[in-house]
C-alpha cells in the first residue's frame, strides 16, 4: 500500500506560525493581496516561514502571452492578473488610469474624460515632417508641415470656420490675428468695419463724401479729430523718417489751444512775448449741440476749470452779464459737459461757436512754474520744484498770502503747492523805497520777515544789549573738568587764545564762547588764572564770528 505524505495545511488564509527547516505549509482559503490564502510556504534554516508559491500566484499568470483585453483572474477577479508580453513584446490592450491604448486607438474611459498631453519642462509635442494631423472619421480636414514641398504649415480638405465671436478693436485683438503679412488669392468680404493700422495702397484716388475715418483720425468739413472711441491723442509728425523730435509743423495764423494742459517736450522754447502770462482767467469753449432760442442749456466740449459765477460771452444770442449758475460734468471728469446760464438765449446758437468763459470765482490755487529733476539715479529720486505766486499762508512760514515763493521739493495737488521753502542765491536784494533805512541793520521780526533798523543818525541812547561777533569752540579733555558759566579759560605758553565758558558742566567737553586766538592740543588749559594740568585732546569749531546779542563787554585779562 502506497504511503501518503501530507504537509502542514489550512483551509484558512493565514500563514503558519512556524515551520521547521525544509518543512512545507499550504493554505487554501481564498487568497488576496492583503492575506496569505492560496499560498505555499517553506521553513528556512532560521525558522522563518517563507512564501514560495501557491494558486494565488499561478492564477495571476494564467493567461496566454500578449492577452489583456477581456481577460480576468480565473479564481478571484478582484485579484487582477499579470500581463505577459508576447514574442514581439506586445499586449493586445493597455490601460493606465482613465486611458486605454487599443490597436490604433488612444481613448479615455471615464465619462466625458479629457486627454491631456503634457511634455515635461521645455519638451514639445512633435508631429514629424510631411505627416498629416487629420480631423474627421473620413479624414475631412488635414494639417501638415509640408517639408518636402512649400516648407509651410498647410491646411487641406474642408473649409475652416472660426466660431470665436471676439470683436477686433486693434491688430492684437479679435478671434484671429497674425503678426506677419496676409496673402489672399481670391475675394475678401468683410461684414464689419475694416480698420487698417498700416499703409493702404490704391490704384486710383479715393473720393469720400460725408467725412472719412483713417485709423483713429476723422476728417469732415474743416475739422480733423480723433474718432469716437479712438483715443484722446492726435499726432502731427512732419518728418516720420527722422527722429521723434525732427521736422517742423508750420501754422499759418494764430494757434488757439482750448485744452487744460499744454505740454512742450522740446529742449528749448522761444516766445516773442515780452511778458508771459500764466493763470489766465478766460478760456474758450466750443458749442457741440445746437442751442435753440429761449434756452439756458448749452452743451460744450469741456467743463474742466469752470465754476459757478463764471461769465459767458462770445455769441450775440447770449444776453450781457450772463453767468453760469450750474453745470453737469461728464462721467469720469473729462470730455464734454453741460452748462446752465443765468439768462435765456435771445436767438439760436449753432455748433462750433466759440464761447469765452471769464472766470469769476476764487479757486484758492497757486500760480507759477513747476519743474522736474532728479537728485540721484532711479525714479524714486525724481523731484518737483516750484517757484511763483503762493495763494495761501502758513505752511511752515508766516509770509502773507500771495507771496512769491520757491519750493525745491514740492507737492502739487489740484494747483495747490506745498513743501519746505528753498534757498535763494542772488547777488543782492533791494527793498522798495520807504521800507528800509539807509545804513540800517537787517533783522528778523517774530514772523520771520526781514526789517531794517533805524539809521545810525537816529540811534537810541540806551540799551541793555549789544550786537557783537562771537566764535564758539568745543574742547575735549582726557578727564572730567568742572567749569562754571562765565569762567575765563586761557592756555599755557603765552599765546593770545582765550574764551569764556558757555555752560556750567563737569565732564570731558568744555564749550567756550567769545573765543580769540587758536587753542591747541599741546599746552595745558588755565582756568581763571589757575592751571588745570589738562591738555586738550581735540579742539573743534562750532562757528566763527557769528553775530550775537550780548549783555556783557569783556575787555579780557592782562
C-alpha positions as CSV (number, residue, x, y, z in Angstrom):
1,X,0.0,0.0,0.0
2,X,1.4,3.4,-1.1
3,X,2.3,5.9,1.6
4,X,0.7,9.4,1.8
5,X,2.9,12.3,2.9
6,X,0.9,15.3,4.0
7,X,2.4,18.7,4.5
8,X,1.1,21.2,7.1
9,X,-2.2,22.7,5.7
10,X,-5.0,25.0,6.5
11,X,-8.3,25.9,4.9
12,X,-7.8,29.5,6.1
13,X,-5.9,32.4,4.7
14,X,-3.2,32.9,7.4
15,X,0.4,31.8,7.2
16,X,1.6,29.0,9.6
17,X,3.1,30.4,12.8
18,X,6.3,28.3,12.3
19,X,7.8,25.7,10.1
20,X,10.9,23.6,10.5
21,X,13.8,23.9,8.1
22,X,12.5,22.4,4.8
23,X,9.0,21.8,6.1
24,X,6.2,22.8,3.8
25,X,2.9,24.5,4.6
26,X,-0.2,25.2,2.4
27,X,-3.3,27.4,2.8
28,X,-6.3,27.0,0.5
29,X,-8.5,29.8,1.8
30,X,-9.4,32.5,-0.8
31,X,-6.2,34.4,-1.5
32,X,-5.9,38.2,-1.9
33,X,-3.0,40.6,-1.9
34,X,-3.9,41.5,1.6
35,X,-3.9,38.0,3.2
36,X,-1.9,34.7,2.9
37,X,-4.6,32.5,1.3
38,X,-3.8,30.1,-1.5
39,X,-0.1,30.2,-0.7
40,X,2.7,27.6,-0.4
41,X,5.2,28.1,2.4
42,X,8.6,26.6,3.4
43,X,10.6,27.0,6.6
44,X,14.1,28.2,6.3
45,X,17.2,27.4,8.5
46,X,16.4,30.4,10.7
47,X,12.9,29.3,11.5
48,X,11.2,31.8,9.2
49,X,8.1,31.0,7.2
50,X,8.7,32.0,3.5
51,X,6.1,32.2,0.7
52,X,7.4,30.2,-2.3
53,X,4.2,29.9,-4.4
54,X,0.6,28.8,-4.5
55,X,-2.5,29.1,-6.6
56,X,-2.8,32.8,-5.8
57,X,0.3,33.4,-7.9
58,X,-0.4,30.9,-10.6
59,X,-3.9,32.5,-11.2
60,X,-2.2,35.8,-11.7
61,X,-0.2,34.3,-14.6
62,X,-3.0,32.1,-16.0
63,X,-3.4,33.9,-19.4
64,X,-1.5,33.5,-22.6
65,X,1.2,35.9,-23.8
66,X,0.0,39.2,-25.2
67,X,-3.6,38.8,-23.9
68,X,-5.1,41.6,-21.8
69,X,-8.4,42.5,-23.5
70,X,-11.4,40.7,-21.9
71,X,-9.2,38.7,-19.6
72,X,-9.7,38.3,-15.8
73,X,-8.3,36.3,-12.9
74,X,-9.8,32.7,-13.2
75,X,-10.5,32.4,-9.5
76,X,-10.9,35.9,-8.0
77,X,-11.4,38.7,-10.5
78,X,-10.6,41.4,-7.9
79,X,-7.1,40.0,-7.5
80,X,-6.3,41.1,-11.1
81,X,-3.7,39.3,-13.2
82,X,-0.3,39.8,-14.7
83,X,0.1,40.8,-18.3
84,X,2.7,38.6,-20.2
85,X,4.3,40.1,-23.3
86,X,4.2,38.0,-26.4
87,X,7.3,37.3,-28.5
88,X,7.0,40.7,-30.1
89,X,7.0,42.4,-26.7
90,X,3.3,43.3,-27.1
91,X,-0.1,43.0,-25.4
92,X,-3.4,43.4,-27.2
93,X,-4.6,46.3,-25.0
94,X,-3.2,48.6,-22.3
95,X,-5.0,50.7,-19.7
96,X,-3.5,53.4,-17.5
97,X,-5.9,55.1,-15.1
98,X,-8.6,56.6,-17.4
99,X,-6.6,56.0,-20.6
100,X,-6.8,53.0,-23.0
101,X,-4.4,52.1,-25.8
102,X,-6.1,49.5,-28.1
103,X,-5.0,48.9,-31.6
104,X,-4.5,52.3,-33.2
105,X,-6.9,54.0,-30.7
106,X,-5.9,56.0,-27.7
107,X,-9.0,56.9,-25.7
108,X,-10.3,57.9,-22.3
109,X,-12.5,55.5,-20.3
110,X,-14.1,57.9,-17.8
111,X,-17.3,59.8,-18.8
112,X,-16.6,63.0,-20.8
113,X,-12.9,62.4,-19.9
114,X,-10.3,64.8,-21.4
115,X,-7.0,63.6,-22.7
116,X,-4.1,65.9,-21.9
117,X,-0.6,65.5,-23.5
118,X,1.8,67.4,-21.3
119,X,5.6,67.1,-22.1
120,X,7.9,67.7,-19.2
121,X,9.7,71.0,-18.9
122,X,10.6,72.6,-22.3
123,X,9.7,69.4,-24.2
124,X,7.4,69.7,-27.2
125,X,4.7,67.6,-28.9
126,X,6.2,66.9,-32.3
127,X,4.4,65.8,-35.4
128,X,7.1,64.7,-38.0
129,X,7.6,66.4,-41.3
130,X,5.0,65.6,-44.1
131,X,2.7,63.9,-41.6
132,X,-0.9,64.8,-41.5
133,X,-2.8,65.8,-38.4
134,X,-6.2,64.7,-39.6
135,X,-9.8,65.6,-38.4
136,X,-13.0,63.7,-39.0
137,X,-13.7,59.9,-39.4
138,X,-13.5,60.3,-43.2
139,X,-10.3,62.4,-42.9
140,X,-12.2,65.5,-43.9
141,X,-9.6,68.2,-43.0
142,X,-5.8,68.0,-42.5
143,X,-2.9,70.0,-41.2
144,X,0.6,69.2,-42.5
145,X,4.0,70.7,-42.3
146,X,5.0,70.3,-46.0
147,X,8.7,69.9,-45.6
148,X,9.2,68.3,-49.0
149,X,7.2,71.0,-50.8
150,X,6.5,74.5,-49.6
151,X,8.1,74.3,-46.2
152,X,4.8,75.7,-44.9
153,X,2.1,74.6,-42.5
154,X,-0.7,73.6,-44.9
155,X,-4.4,73.2,-44.3
156,X,-6.3,71.0,-46.8
157,X,-9.7,69.5,-47.1
158,X,-12.8,71.1,-45.6
159,X,-13.4,74.8,-45.2
160,X,-12.2,76.3,-41.9
161,X,-14.6,78.3,-39.7
162,X,-13.6,80.2,-36.5
163,X,-16.6,80.3,-34.2
164,X,-15.0,82.6,-31.7
165,X,-17.0,85.9,-31.7
166,X,-14.4,88.2,-30.1
167,X,-14.6,91.7,-31.6
168,X,-11.4,93.2,-33.1
169,X,-10.5,96.7,-31.8
170,X,-6.9,96.6,-32.9
171,X,-4.4,94.4,-34.7
172,X,-3.8,92.5,-31.5
173,X,-7.4,91.7,-30.7
174,X,-10.1,89.6,-32.2
175,X,-10.8,85.9,-32.9
176,X,-7.8,85.6,-35.3
177,X,-4.8,87.8,-35.7
178,X,-1.3,87.4,-37.3
179,X,2.0,89.1,-36.6
180,X,3.1,88.7,-40.3
181,X,1.5,89.7,-43.5
182,X,-1.6,88.1,-45.1
183,X,-1.9,87.0,-48.7
184,X,-5.3,86.3,-50.2
185,X,-5.7,84.7,-53.7
186,X,-9.4,85.5,-54.0
187,X,-12.0,87.9,-52.8
188,X,-12.3,89.2,-49.3
189,X,-15.8,90.1,-47.9
190,X,-15.9,91.9,-44.6
191,X,-19.2,92.2,-42.7
192,X,-17.9,94.6,-40.1
193,X,-15.6,97.6,-40.2
194,X,-12.2,97.5,-41.8
195,X,-9.6,99.1,-39.6
196,X,-6.2,99.4,-41.1
197,X,-3.2,100.4,-39.0
198,X,-0.6,100.3,-41.8
199,X,-0.4,101.8,-45.2
200,X,-3.2,101.3,-47.7
201,X,-2.3,101.5,-51.4
202,X,-5.0,102.1,-54.0
203,X,-4.6,102.2,-57.8
204,X,-6.6,105.4,-58.1
205,X,-7.7,108.3,-55.9
206,X,-10.4,107.9,-53.2
207,X,-13.4,110.2,-53.2
208,X,-15.3,110.1,-49.9
209,X,-18.4,112.2,-49.1
210,X,-19.7,112.8,-45.6
211,X,-16.2,112.6,-44.0
212,X,-13.6,109.9,-43.8
213,X,-12.1,108.0,-40.9
214,X,-8.5,106.8,-41.2
215,X,-7.3,104.7,-38.3
216,X,-8.2,106.9,-35.3
217,X,-8.5,110.1,-37.3
218,X,-11.7,111.6,-38.8
219,X,-11.7,114.3,-41.4
220,X,-15.0,116.1,-42.1
221,X,-15.6,119.6,-43.4
222,X,-12.8,121.8,-41.8
223,X,-12.4,119.6,-38.7
224,X,-9.7,117.0,-38.1
225,X,-10.5,115.0,-35.0
226,X,-9.9,111.6,-33.4
227,X,-12.9,109.4,-34.0
228,X,-15.2,108.4,-31.2
229,X,-13.7,105.6,-29.2
230,X,-10.4,106.1,-30.9
231,X,-8.5,107.6,-28.1
232,X,-7.8,111.1,-26.9
233,X,-4.5,111.8,-28.7
234,X,-3.8,113.3,-32.2
235,X,-0.2,113.3,-33.5
236,X,1.1,115.6,-36.3
237,X,4.6,114.3,-37.4
238,X,6.1,116.4,-40.2
239,X,9.1,114.1,-40.6
240,X,8.3,110.5,-39.9
241,X,11.5,109.3,-41.5
242,X,13.5,111.2,-38.8
243,X,13.6,111.1,-35.1
244,X,10.5,111.9,-33.0
245,X,11.9,115.5,-32.4
246,X,12.7,116.2,-36.1
247,X,10.7,118.2,-38.6
248,X,8.7,121.4,-38.3
249,X,5.0,122.0,-38.1
250,X,4.2,125.4,-39.5
251,X,0.9,127.1,-38.5
252,X,-0.2,130.0,-40.7
253,X,-2.2,132.2,-38.4
254,X,-2.9,132.2,-34.7
255,X,-2.8,129.0,-32.6
256,X,-5.7,128.6,-30.2
257,X,-5.4,125.8,-27.6
258,X,-8.7,125.1,-25.8
259,X,-7.4,122.3,-23.6
260,X,-6.5,122.4,-20.0
261,X,-2.9,121.2,-20.3
262,X,-0.2,122.1,-22.9
263,X,3.0,120.0,-22.7
264,X,6.2,121.1,-24.5
265,X,8.9,118.4,-24.6
266,X,11.4,120.3,-26.8
267,X,14.8,121.2,-25.3
268,X,14.2,124.9,-25.7
269,X,11.2,127.2,-26.2
270,X,11.3,130.7,-27.7
271,X,8.5,133.1,-27.1
272,X,8.4,136.7,-28.5
273,X,6.1,138.0,-25.9
274,X,7.8,140.4,-23.6
275,X,5.6,139.3,-20.7
276,X,4.5,135.7,-20.3
277,X,1.1,135.3,-18.7
278,X,0.1,132.3,-16.7
279,X,-3.2,131.6,-14.9
280,X,-5.4,133.3,-17.5
281,X,-8.9,134.0,-16.1
282,X,-10.5,133.3,-19.5
283,X,-10.9,130.1,-21.5
284,X,-12.5,129.2,-24.8
285,X,-15.2,126.5,-25.1
286,X,-16.8,125.1,-28.3
287,X,-20.6,124.6,-28.6
288,X,-21.3,120.9,-29.5
289,X,-25.0,120.9,-29.9
290,X,-27.4,123.5,-31.5
291,X,-28.9,125.8,-28.9
292,X,-32.4,127.0,-29.5
293,X,-33.8,130.5,-28.8
294,X,-35.0,130.9,-25.2
295,X,-32.8,128.2,-23.8
296,X,-30.4,128.4,-20.9
297,X,-28.8,125.0,-21.6
298,X,-25.6,124.8,-23.6
299,X,-23.5,121.6,-24.3
300,X,-19.8,122.5,-24.7
301,X,-16.6,120.5,-25.3
302,X,-15.3,120.7,-21.7
303,X,-16.4,122.0,-18.3
304,X,-12.9,121.4,-16.7
305,X,-11.9,124.6,-14.8
306,X,-15.4,126.1,-14.9
307,X,-17.1,127.3,-11.8
308,X,-20.5,128.7,-10.9
309,X,-20.5,132.5,-11.3
310,X,-18.2,132.5,-14.4
311,X,-19.4,134.9,-17.1
312,X,-20.2,133.6,-20.6
313,X,-19.8,135.7,-23.8
314,X,-18.9,135.0,-27.4
315,X,-22.4,135.0,-29.0
316,X,-24.9,137.8,-29.6
317,X,-27.6,135.4,-28.6
318,X,-26.3,135.4,-25.0
319,X,-27.5,138.4,-23.1
320,X,-24.9,140.5,-21.4
321,X,-23.9,139.7,-17.8
322,X,-24.9,136.1,-18.3
323,X,-23.2,133.8,-15.8
324,X,-23.1,130.1,-15.1
325,X,-25.4,129.1,-12.3
326,X,-24.7,125.3,-12.5
327,X,-23.1,122.7,-14.8
328,X,-23.0,119.0,-15.3
329,X,-19.6,117.4,-15.6
330,X,-19.2,114.3,-17.7
331,X,-18.6,110.8,-16.3
332,X,-15.0,110.5,-15.3
333,X,-14.5,114.2,-15.1
334,X,-13.3,114.7,-18.7
335,X,-14.9,115.3,-22.0
336,X,-18.0,117.3,-22.9
337,X,-20.3,118.7,-20.4
338,X,-23.4,121.0,-20.0
339,X,-23.6,124.5,-18.5
340,X,-26.7,126.3,-17.5
341,X,-26.6,130.1,-17.8
342,X,-28.5,132.7,-15.8
343,X,-30.3,134.2,-18.8
344,X,-32.2,132.6,-21.7
345,X,-30.7,133.0,-25.2
346,X,-32.4,135.6,-27.5
347,X,-31.7,133.5,-30.6
348,X,-30.2,130.2,-31.6
349,X,-26.5,129.3,-31.4
350,X,-25.0,126.9,-34.0
351,X,-22.5,124.2,-33.3
352,X,-18.7,125.0,-33.4
353,X,-19.5,128.5,-31.9
354,X,-16.6,129.6,-29.7
355,X,-17.7,130.9,-26.3
356,X,-15.5,132.8,-23.9
357,X,-15.8,131.9,-20.3
358,X,-14.4,134.6,-17.9
359,X,-13.7,133.1,-14.5
360,X,-15.2,134.9,-11.6
361,X,-14.5,132.5,-8.8
362,X,-11.7,132.4,-6.3
363,X,-10.1,129.0,-6.8
364,X,-7.7,129.5,-3.9
365,X,-4.9,128.0,-6.1
366,X,-1.3,128.9,-6.7
367,X,0.3,130.3,-9.9
368,X,3.8,129.9,-11.1
369,X,6.2,127.5,-12.8
370,X,6.9,123.9,-11.7
371,X,9.8,121.8,-13.0
372,X,11.0,118.2,-12.6
373,X,14.5,117.0,-11.8
374,X,16.4,114.0,-10.4
375,X,18.7,114.1,-7.3
376,X,20.2,110.6,-8.0
377,X,19.8,107.5,-10.1
378,X,16.3,106.0,-10.1
379,X,12.8,107.3,-10.5
380,X,12.4,107.3,-6.7
381,X,14.7,110.3,-6.7
382,X,12.5,112.4,-9.1
383,X,11.5,115.7,-7.6
384,X,9.1,118.5,-8.4
385,X,10.3,122.1,-7.9
386,X,8.1,125.2,-8.0
387,X,8.5,129.0,-7.9
388,X,5.8,131.6,-8.2
389,X,2.8,133.0,-6.5
390,X,1.6,131.3,-3.3
391,X,-2.1,132.0,-2.8
392,X,-2.2,130.8,0.8
393,X,-0.3,131.5,4.1
394,X,1.1,129.2,6.7
395,X,2.9,126.0,5.6
396,X,5.9,126.4,7.8
397,X,6.0,130.1,7.0
398,X,4.3,133.3,8.3
399,X,4.7,135.0,5.0
400,X,1.3,136.6,4.0
401,X,-0.9,135.1,1.3
402,X,0.0,135.9,-2.3
403,X,3.8,135.9,-1.6
404,X,6.4,134.8,-4.1
405,X,8.0,131.5,-3.0
406,X,10.4,128.8,-4.1
407,X,10.0,125.2,-3.1
408,X,12.6,122.7,-4.4
409,X,10.8,119.6,-3.2
410,X,7.2,120.4,-3.8
411,X,3.9,118.5,-3.8
412,X,1.4,119.8,-6.4
413,X,-2.2,118.8,-6.0
414,X,-5.1,120.4,-7.7
415,X,-3.0,123.5,-8.5
416,X,-2.0,123.9,-4.8
417,X,1.7,123.7,-3.9
418,X,3.1,122.6,-0.5
419,X,6.5,121.9,0.8
420,X,9.6,123.3,2.6
421,X,10.9,126.5,1.1
422,X,14.3,126.5,-0.7
423,X,17.3,128.8,-0.6
424,X,17.9,131.9,-2.7
425,X,21.3,132.5,-4.3
426,X,21.5,136.0,-5.8
427,X,23.9,139.0,-5.7
428,X,21.6,141.3,-3.8
429,X,18.1,142.1,-2.5
430,X,16.6,145.5,-2.8
431,X,13.7,146.8,-0.7
432,X,11.3,149.3,-2.2
433,X,11.6,152.9,-1.1
434,X,10.1,153.6,2.4
435,X,10.7,150.0,3.7
436,X,14.3,150.5,4.8
437,X,16.7,153.0,6.5
438,X,20.0,153.9,4.9
439,X,22.8,152.1,6.7
440,X,20.3,150.3,8.9
441,X,20.9,146.7,10.0
442,X,18.7,143.9,8.8
443,X,16.9,141.9,11.5
444,X,14.1,139.3,11.7
445,X,10.8,140.1,13.4
446,X,8.6,137.5,15.1
447,X,7.1,136.4,11.8
448,X,10.4,135.8,10.1
449,X,10.2,139.0,8.0
450,X,13.4,140.9,7.4
451,X,13.3,144.5,8.6
452,X,15.7,147.4,8.8
453,X,16.8,149.1,12.0
454,X,16.8,152.9,12.1
455,X,19.6,154.9,10.5
456,X,22.7,155.5,12.7
457,X,21.7,159.1,12.9
458,X,18.6,158.0,14.7
459,X,20.4,155.7,17.1
460,X,19.0,155.1,20.6
461,X,20.9,156.5,23.6
462,X,20.5,153.5,25.9
463,X,20.3,149.7,25.7
464,X,20.9,146.6,27.7
465,X,22.2,144.6,24.7
466,X,24.9,145.0,22.2
467,X,25.4,143.2,18.9
468,X,28.8,141.6,18.6
469,X,30.6,138.8,16.6
470,X,31.3,135.6,18.5
471,X,33.3,132.5,17.9
472,X,32.4,129.2,19.7
473,X,34.5,126.1,20.1
474,X,34.3,122.7,21.9
475,X,37.4,121.4,23.8
476,X,37.7,117.7,24.5
477,X,39.8,116.7,27.6
478,X,41.2,113.3,28.7
479,X,39.4,113.5,32.0
480,X,36.5,115.4,33.6
481,X,36.8,119.1,34.4
482,X,34.3,121.1,36.4
483,X,33.6,124.6,34.9
484,X,31.1,127.4,35.6
485,X,29.5,129.6,33.0
486,X,31.5,132.8,32.8
487,X,34.8,131.2,33.8
488,X,37.8,132.5,31.8
489,X,39.8,129.9,30.0
490,X,43.3,130.5,28.5
491,X,46.2,128.3,27.6
492,X,49.7,127.9,28.8
493,X,52.5,129.1,26.6
494,X,51.8,132.8,26.5
495,X,49.5,132.7,23.5
496,X,46.6,135.0,22.8
497,X,44.0,132.3,23.0
498,X,41.2,132.8,25.5
499,X,37.4,132.2,25.8
500,X,34.6,132.2,28.3
501,X,32.8,129.0,29.5
502,X,29.3,129.0,27.9
503,X,27.6,126.4,30.1
504,X,28.4,125.1,33.6
505,X,29.3,121.4,33.4
506,X,31.5,118.7,34.8
507,X,32.7,116.4,32.0
508,X,35.3,115.9,29.4
509,X,33.9,118.5,27.0
510,X,34.1,122.3,27.7
511,X,32.3,124.7,25.4
512,X,33.9,128.2,25.1
513,X,32.3,131.3,23.5
514,X,33.8,134.6,22.6
515,X,37.0,132.8,21.6
516,X,40.0,134.7,20.4
517,X,43.3,133.2,19.2
518,X,43.7,129.5,18.4
519,X,43.6,126.8,21.1
520,X,45.9,123.8,20.5
521,X,46.4,120.2,21.8
522,X,49.9,120.7,23.1
523,X,49.5,123.0,26.1
524,X,47.6,122.8,29.4
525,X,44.4,124.9,29.9
526,X,44.3,127.6,32.5
527,X,41.0,128.2,34.3
528,X,40.5,131.7,35.9
529,X,44.3,132.1,36.1
530,X,45.0,128.6,37.7
531,X,46.5,125.8,35.7
532,X,44.3,122.7,35.3
533,X,47.1,120.3,34.3
534,X,45.0,119.1,31.5
535,X,45.8,119.4,27.8
536,X,43.1,119.2,25.1
537,X,42.9,116.1,23.1
538,X,40.7,117.7,20.4
539,X,39.5,121.3,19.5
540,X,36.5,121.7,17.2
541,X,35.0,125.0,16.0
542,X,31.2,125.3,16.2
543,X,31.0,128.6,14.4
544,X,33.2,131.7,13.8
545,X,32.3,135.4,14.1
546,X,28.6,134.7,14.4
547,X,26.6,137.9,15.1
548,X,25.0,137.6,18.5
549,X,23.4,139.9,21.1
550,X,25.3,140.2,24.4
551,X,24.7,142.0,27.7
552,X,28.4,141.9,28.7
553,X,31.5,143.5,27.1
554,X,34.7,141.8,28.4
555,X,38.0,143.6,28.0
556,X,40.0,140.4,28.7
557,X,43.0,140.0,31.0
558,X,46.5,141.4,31.2
